[in-house]
Amino acid sequence: MTEQNAIGASMALDALFKPGKVAIVGASADPTKTGGRPVNYLQQHGFSGQIWPINPKVAEIAGLTSYASVADLPDTPDAAIVLLSAERAHLAVRELAERGTKLAIVLASGFGEAGEAGQARQDQLRQAAGRMRLLGPNTIGAMDLHNRIVLSASGALEGKNLPAGGISLASQSGGILGAILSRGAARGIGFAKLASTGNEIDLDLADLIEYYTADDATRVIAVYAEGIRSVDRFRAAALAARAAGKPVVVFKVGRSEFGARAAVSHTGAMAGEDRVYDALFRQCGVIRAESFSDLLDIPAMLAAGRPMEGRRVAVLTSTGGAGSLVADACGMGGLDVPLLDAPTAEKLAAILKTEAPMTGNPVDVTLAGVKPEVMTAATETLLAADTVDAVVVIVGSSALAQPEIAIGALTEGAAGSSKPLIAYVSPDAPHIVRQLNQQGIPAFTAPETCAVALNAARPRPLSAAEGSANVPAAPATLRQGTLNEAEARDLFAHYGLDGARQVIVRTAAEATEAAKTIGGKVVLKVLSQAIAHKSDVGGVRVGLTSETVGPALDAMAEHLAAQNLGQIEGYLVQQMLTGGIEFILGLRRDPQLGPLVLLGAGGVMAEIMGDSAIRLLPVSDAEARSMVADLRLSKLLAGYRGGPAYDTEALVQAILSLSQMGESLGPRLSEAEVNPLFVMPAGQGVAAADGLAVID
């Protein structure tokens, strides 16, 4: 289905969230069955449009006329739910498409996720849809809680009073959609729109993010992702949402490294799939939920619309233990819990009627101070302090007897400030949590969650890049396969990334002459496209001179021949670099997310050190600088403890050169790596001491 011929995604999603006429194909007269739920839920939640059940075996369902087929409907439905099996769903989809329906929701499983036969059914379904758009298959449907439109069979809709709010959810799992909805409802957290995309035969996460961005009721977008179908579209949608002031929070399942593919380079081993998703989310301004519970907690925090401009947190408590828990969690989360400034301390002392100023933080009002007027005044005072960026109020066990005190103090205190104000509910009091959330005060039941929520409310810098303006053209000739080091070094040099002086030799005599020409200490390396990691097989000797390099070559040749490693194309005699810091700079093409650049601690310790930063292409100047800053090794570059400063600017340019190389060669470049890349003292540049490239 081409874009020109298909119904636009926005129009299709209007049919999903704003339908006037809905058909239910395969509806059951039994509301307890999956086939009976959609009609039941539409009626139960107050849908005011037309509902047309289709079931040729019955004349009436839930007081509505039941039609024998799509052709018998009185008019064209805007949207339809298809409840037929995987083997028969395509028949209904074709009839709906021929009738002019804008969107069909296919609930059945047994398609692309079910092997070769399932994929054949999925292809058949896609073909049957024609111009009509599809949600699913293997979806639970969608809902708009503000307008009480529920095109879904999710059991979470059994709840009678689902709160509406500012969070919209896009989930690739229908079960997770139901779990998030029901958990949110139990805590008083309201949603605007929810939809599950299932197998994403057509509409996907990016389509929903785009739609939610333009939706007036949506303030925060939550995403449950198992994978991302189109990185470019996801990135564009996430950036547009950020530009519109709507944070995107993603929980990406599958964080283990068991699925990382084998790679020729160290870069491949160091850039596991989950780290690449981290890079993607960072570059397009997405907040990553580290745990499943964060996918509800963080959006609930952000929906309050109170950004945190700094790191300073004040904790107000009537129970010292709980206050200490929250303060400790904030400290562990990188937030500050500072002593209070003198004016604030004096105001609190007057409120609490103490002789000494209240400089301590947490601010403990004790049980004697748990009065509505005291808690409200203390909350207002902390929020008004110039040295406080956010306030956490502890709701202790005393609130079980008088919950209105804590709830009133929080809601009244919040009215005069735009700073973040959250509650940590210490006892088991779900009714208090629910009431606070319904009043717009984010309420949490774990101290660690308070720190997570506040950190999520802090502004995040963004330096995502467009493609480079002047990317050099690819070399006229480029051999396919794994290049030997000399060929790889020539390729790097074409893009402005030069290396140490070197000469290709084949005999001991040639090696001796080359060492004399280069001067000083040299490195001897085997040259072979069949040997990716030369040091592992004894193919590298360092610290040689013109007197020792010839015998070293003969000994190396004998040692390598005994291992039967494949064709030896020659040897490199290379200037031995000293006085620099060793980095690894690599490029890899991730099978799902595309090309990425990695910078890390280099040399033989590259994988052991675990000190690296990743960005997806294209990489901007700002992102290149942030990659350097992310490394622990970066402390050495500025001159650590009186040591020399190194050429950070040249390192940044090297990152940009490799990024441009990736853009220029596109999918032809599978992976490339410079290891080590020597960053020399300030003003002396960088030099590639080894190189690897794989051309598809």
N, C-alpha and C positions, 0 to 999 in steps of 0.2 A: 504494500500500500504506500503510495507516494504522498509526500506532504501536500502536493497540489490537489490531489484527489480526495484526501481524507478530510473528515470533519475535524476542525481545529481542536487542540487539546482543551483550550479555554471554554469553547462552546460545549464540548463533551462533558467537562467537569461542571459546567452550569447545569447540564441535564442531570448530573449525579447529585448535586447539592441543592438544586432549585427546580426539581421536576414538578410539573402540574399534573402529568398523567403517567402512571406507573403500571407496567404489566408484570405479573408474577407467573412465569412459565414453569409448570410442574407443581403448582400450589396444592397443598394438602388441606383437607377439611379438618384434620386433627391438629390443633394448635400446639400440642406437645411434641410433635414431630418436627424435624428440621424443615421439612417442606411447608409446614403450617406456620412457622414462626414469622416470616416476613410480613404476611398479611396481618397477623395478630399484633406485631410490634408497630406497624404503621398506624393501626387503629388505636392501640393503647397509648401511643405517644402523641397523638393528636394531629396526624397528617390531614391536611384539609383538601388535598387534591383528589383526583380520580384514582381508584385502585381497581385493577382488572385482573383477577385471578384466571389462570388458564389451566383447566383440567377437564378433559372430555368425559370423564366418568361421573361427574357430579354436576348438578344444576346450580348449586349455591354454596358459597364458602363464606362463613362469618357474616351472613346477611347480605353478601354481595353476589351479583350474577357471575357464574363461572362460565367462561367461554371455552369452546372446544378447540380453538386454534388461534394463532396470531391473526390469521386472515379474517376471523370472525369478530375481531375487536371493533368497537364503534368508531375508533379514531386511531391515529398513530401515537403510540406512547413516546414520551420523551426519553424514558429510561426503562430498562427491563431487568429483572432478576431471573437468571436461568438456573433452575434447580434440578435439571436433568443430569443423568449420569455422564461420565466422560465419553462414553461411546455414542451418546445421542445428543449431546449439547450442541454440536455443530449444526444439527438440523434446525433447532430453534433459532440459533444465531443467524443462519441464512435467511430464514423467514422474517426475522426482525429487521435485518439489513434491507431486504427487498421492500419492506413496508416503510422504510425511511426513519427508523428509530436512530437516535443519535448515539446511544450508549447501551451496552449490555454488560451486566455483571455476571460472570460465570463462577459459581461457587465450587463446582466439582473438582476433586483432585484426580490424579492419574494421568497427567499430561507430561510435560517436559521433565518433571522430577521422577518419572516412573520408567526411565530407560528408553530404549529405541522405539518400542511400540507406543509409549506415551508421547514421545517427541513427534511421531507421525500423526497422532491425534491432535497435538498442539498445532502442527503445520496446517492440518485440515481445518481447524477452528479459525486460524488466522485468515485463511483463504475464504472461508465462508463469511467472514465479517465484511469483506469489501471495504466500503468507505466508512462504515460504522466503527466507532471506537469501542475498545474492550477494556474492562477492569478485571484482572485475573488472567487465567483461571486460578483455582486454588486460593480464592480470597474469601473473606467473611463479609465483604461489602463496605459500605460507608455510611456516615451519619452527620447531620448538622443539628447540634443540640439547641442552638438558638431558635431555629425555625422548626424544630421537632420533626425533622425528616430523617427517617432511619431506613435505609435500603440495605438491610443486613439480617443475618440469621444468628448473630452473636448472642449467646446466653446472658451476656452482661446487660442486655437491654431488658432483662426481667425487672431490673430496678425501676421503681415508679418515679422517683424524683432525682433524675440525673442532673447535677448542677451544670449550667452553662457558664463558660468563662472565656479566657483569652488564649488558651493553648490549643493548637491544632496539631494533630498527629498524623504522620505518614509512616506506615509500617509495612514491611514485606511479609510479616506474619499476621494472620488473622487471630490466632490464639493470643499473641502478645497484645494486639489491639484491645481485645476483651479484658485482659489482665490489667492493662494500664487504666482503662476506663473504670473498671470496678474498684480498683485501688484508689483512684482519684476521687471517685464518688464517696467512698467510705471516709475520706479525709477532708471532704468539702472542697476539693480542687476541681474547678470547672473547665470544660473543654468547649471549643468552638466547633471544629470539624475533625473527623477522624476517618481514615480510609486505609484499607490494606491492599497492597498491589499484587500480592501473590507471585505468580510466575512471571509477571511483567511481560506478557506477550505483546503488549502495546503500551498503555499508560504506565509510567514508572515513578520512582521517587522524585526525580527532577520535575516532572509535570506537576506533581502535588505541591512541591516547594514553590514553584512559580505561581501556582494558583493561590496558595495561602498568602504569598507576599502581597498580592493585590486585594486580599480579603480584609475588609474593614474590621471584622470581628476578631481577627487573629492578631495577637501581640507577640507570641512566641511560637516557633515551629519545632516540634520534637520529631525525631526520626529514629526508627528502629531498622537497622540495615544488616543484611547478611552478606551483601555484596553490592557493588555499584555498576550498573550496566554501561553507562556512558559518563566517563570522568569529565569530559569537557562540558556536557550539559549540566551535570551536578555542580561543577565549579561555578558555571555562569549563574545557575539558579541560587546557589548559596551566597554569592557575591551580591546579587540583586537584592536578596532578602536583607543582607547586612546593610546595604545602602539605604534600604527603606526603613531601617531601624528595627528590624524584626530578627532577634537572635535565633540561630539555628543550633539545636542541641542534638547530637547524634550518639546513639549507643550502637557500636559496631560489634556484633557477636563474632566469635572465632578468633580470639586473640593469641592462641598458641602458635608456636612456630613449626608445628609438625607438617604443615602444608607448604613450607618454603621450598622452592625448587632448587635443585643442584645447579651450581654456577661455576664457570671457569675461574672467575676472579674472586679476590677477597671481598670486593664490593658486593658481589652477589650473596656471599655468606653473611655479611654484616647488615645488609638491607633487607631484613625479613619483611614479609607481607604486612604485618601489623604496624611496623615502623613507617612503612610507606603510607598507610592510611593516616597515621599521625601527621606526616608531612602534608598530605592533601588537606586535611581538616585545618591545620594551622594556616596554610596559604590562602584558604578561602574564608577565613574568619569563623569557622565552625567551632563550637564548644564541644569537646568530646566528653561524654559521660563515661566515667571509669568503671562504674558498676551499674547494674540494671536499675537499682533503686534511684540512682542519680537521674535517670531518664524522666522520673516524675518530680524529684525534689528540685532539680535545677530549673526546669521550666516554671514550676510553682514560684520559685524565687524571682525569676526574671519577669513573670507576668505581673508582678507588683509594680514594675516600672520605676524602680528606685536604684539607679546606678551607684556604685561605690567608687568614689573618686580617689581614695587612698587606701592605706593598709591598716589604719588605726581603729581598733574595736574597743568599745566600752561594754562591760558586762554588768547588768543590774540584777541582783539576786537577794532572796531572803533566806537562802540555804547555801552555806559556804561551800559544801562539797560539790554541789552541782555547778556552782560558779567556777570552781577550780577546774572541773572537767572541761567546761566550755573554753576557758582561758587557755588551758593546755592544748586542746584540740586546735584552737586558732594559732597558737604559737607553732605547733607542728606543721600547720598548713601554710606557714610563711606569712602570717598576719601578725601585727603588733598589738599587744595589750598594754599600753603605756600607763604610767602614773598620770593622774589628771592635773591639768594646769590649775594655778592658784585661784583664778576667778571662779572656775567651775567647782572646785573643792569647797570654796566658801559658800557658794549658793546651796550646795548639797548639805553642808553642815547646818545651814539655816532651816532647810526643809526637814532634816532629820533631827533637829534640835540637839546637836552634839557640840561640845566645846571646841574640839580640834577640827581643823579643815579635813574634809574627806578626800584625801589625795589617792587613796588606794584604788586599785582596779584589779579584780571585780569590786563593785560597790555593793557592800552587804548591808541591807536595811534592817536585818534581823526581823524576827517575827513581830516585834512591837511596831515596826514600821509598815506592816502589810495593811495599809488602809488605802482606799481608792484615791483620795486626794494626794497622799504621799507618793504612791507609785506613779501617778500621772505627772506630778510635778518633777519627780526625779527623772522620769523618762524624757520629759520635755527639756530639762536642763542638760542632760547628756547629749541629746540630739542637737541642741543649739551650740554646743561647745565647738570652737574652732579647731581644737586638737582631737576631735573624734569624727571618724568617717562613717561609722555604723554602730548600732546598738543591738545587743542581744539581751532580752529580758528572760530571766528564768522563771518559769511557772512551776512553783513547788507544790508539795502535797497539801498545803493549806488551801490551795485553789479548789481542791475537791469539794470542800464545804461551801466555798463562796467563789465560784468560777467567774462571776460577773466582775469581781474586783480586778483580776488580772486582765480579762478581756476588755473591760472599760478603760483601764490604764493604758493599754497598748493602743487601742483605737483612738482614744482622745490624744495621746501623746504623738501619734503619727500624723495627726491632722495638720500640725504646724510646721512640718519638715518634709523634705524630699529625700532625706538620707535613708539608707536601708534600715529597717527595723524588723527584727525577727524574734520569734519565741522558741525557747527550748523547753518543751513540756517534760518535766522530769518524771512525774508519776505516770502510771498507766491510765490515761484519761482521753480516750479517743473522742469523746464528746467535746472536750475543750479544744483539741486539735481541729476538729471539724468546724467549730464555731469561729475560731481564729482565722482559718483559711477562708471561710465564707465572708469574713469581714475584711479580707484583703491583707491580712497579716500572715506571712509565711510562718508556719509552725512545724517544728521538727522534733523527733523523739530520740535522736542520737546526737551527742555533742560533736562528733566528727562531721556529721551532715551540716551542722551550722557553719563550719569552716569551709566546706565544699561549696555551699550555697553562696556565701559571701565572696569567695574567690571568683565564682562564676559571674558575680555582679560587677566585677572590676573591668574597666575598659581594656580591650585587647588590640594591640597595634596590628596593622595589616599592611603588608608590602607585596602583595601578589603582583605578578608581572604580566604584561603582554609580551608577544614575541619580540625578539631583539630587532632593532631597526635595520642594522647593516650586517647581516649574517654572511660570512664569506661563502663563495660557491664551493661545492665539493671538488676534490681533485679530479682531474680528467680521467685518470686510470686508478683503479683501486681493486686489488685482488680480493677474491671472496675467501672466506674462511678465517682462521686464526692467523693474524699477521705475526711475523717474528718481531723481535724487539726493535730492530733497525727500521722496519717498515712502519711499526706503530709510532716510533719517535718522529719519523718524517711526517706522519699524519698529524700528530700533535703540533708539530712546528708549523704546519700549514695554517693552523688556526691560532698561531701566536704563542704557543706554549713550548718554549725552547728547553733544551736539556744540556747536560754536561757534554764536553767535547768527546768524540768517540771516533774510532776507525774500525772498519770491518777487516778482519784478517782470516787467513786459513792455515797458516803455518807458524811454527815457533819463530822463524826468522822474521816474518812479517810482523809478528807481535812485538818483537824486540825493537824494530824500526819505529813502529807506531808509538811505543812507550817513549822512545827518545824524542819524537816529534811533539807529543803532548807535554812531556816533562813532569817531574815530580812523581808522586805515588799514583798508581793506576789500579783499576779494577778489571779483571778478566771474567768474561761471561760467555757461556755457550749461546749460540744463535740458532734457534730451531723453533718453527711454528708448532712442533709437536710437544714442546716442553713449556708449560705455562708458568710453573713455579720452579725456577732454576735452582734456587738454594736448597730445595728439598732433595735434589738428586746429585748434589755436589757440583753444580754447574756455575758456581760463583766463587772467585778468589779475590780477596781485597788486600790492599797494602803492598802491592807488587811494584817492582822497579824494572828498568830496562834490562837489568842483569837477571832478574828472577822470573820475568813473565814468560820467557820462552820455555824453560823447563816446566813451569806450571801448566802451560798449554798442553804439552805432551802428556803430563800426568793426568790432566783432566780428560783428555781424549781417550786415554786408556780406561779410566774409571767409568766414563759414560758408555763406552763400547761394551763393557762387561754387563751393563744393565739392559742392553738391547732396547733403547728408548725411541728409536725411530731415526729418521734422517737428520744429520747434523749439517746445517747450512754454512757454518763458519763460526767465528768467534768475534766478540767485541772487546777491544781494548778501550777503556773509558777513563776519563779524568776522575780521580777519586776526590769527591767533594768532602770538605770538612768545615766545621764552624757553623753549620746550619741545623735547623730543627726538621726532623723527618715527619712528613705527613703522607697520608694516602688520599688521592683524589681520583674518584671513579665515577663512571656512568654505567647505568644498567637499565634495560628495558623491562619493566615489570609486565608480566603477561596480562594483567587486568588494568592497571592504573597508568601504564605507559612509562616514558623515560624519566629517570631521576638522576640527580647528582648526589654523591656522598663525599664528605670530607671527614677525615679522622686522623688519629694518631697512626703514623706510618711505620714502615720497615717490617721486620719479621714479627713484631708484636701487634700488628694491626688488629687481628681478631681477638687477641687475648686482652688488650687494653679496654675494649668496649667503649671507647671515647670517640663518638662520631655524630655527625649531623646530616640530615637528609632533606632535600627539597625536590619537588617535581619540576620538570621543565615547563615553561621557561623560567629562568632564575634572574631576578632583578638585582641591581647593584645593592639595594637595601637587604634583600634576602641573602646575598652572598656574604655581606658583612655580618648578618645575624647568624649564619652558619659558623663563621669563625668565632663569634662571641659565645656560641653554645658549648664549645669544647672546653674541657678542663685545661687542655694544653694551651689555650689562648693566653693564660696568665703569663706564660714564658715569653710570648711575642712582645709584650709591652716592656719587658725588662724586669724580670722577677728578682727581687732582693738584690738590687744593684747590678744585675747581669745586663748584657747588651740588649738593645731593642732590635727587633727583626722586621723584615720588609712585609708588613701586613698588607699594604696596598698591592704589592705584586701578587700576594696570595689571593686577594679578592679578584684581581684581573685573571688569574689562572682559573678560578672557579667559573668566571664568565666566559672564558675561552672554551672550556670544556662544554659548558651549556650551549654555546653557539655551535660547537661541533655536533652536538646531539640534534639541534634544530636543523642544521644543514644536511646531515646525512639521513635524518628521519629513521624510518624502520629498517634501513640498511645496516645501521649500527646496533648490534645486539648488546655488546658491552665493551667498555674501555676502562683502562686504569693506568695511573701513574703511581708507582709505589716502589721506592719512596720518592716523594717530591720534596726536595730540600728548599726550605725557606731560609734564605741567607740573611746576614745582618742588614740593618736598614740601609736602603739605597743600592743593595747588591742584587736584588731580584730573587727569582726562584729558578730552580733547575730540575728537570726531570732526570732521575738517575735510572729509571727502568720504565718500560711501557708495554702495555698489552692492549690489543684491540681485536674484536671478533666482528667480521662483516658478513651479514646474511646475503 
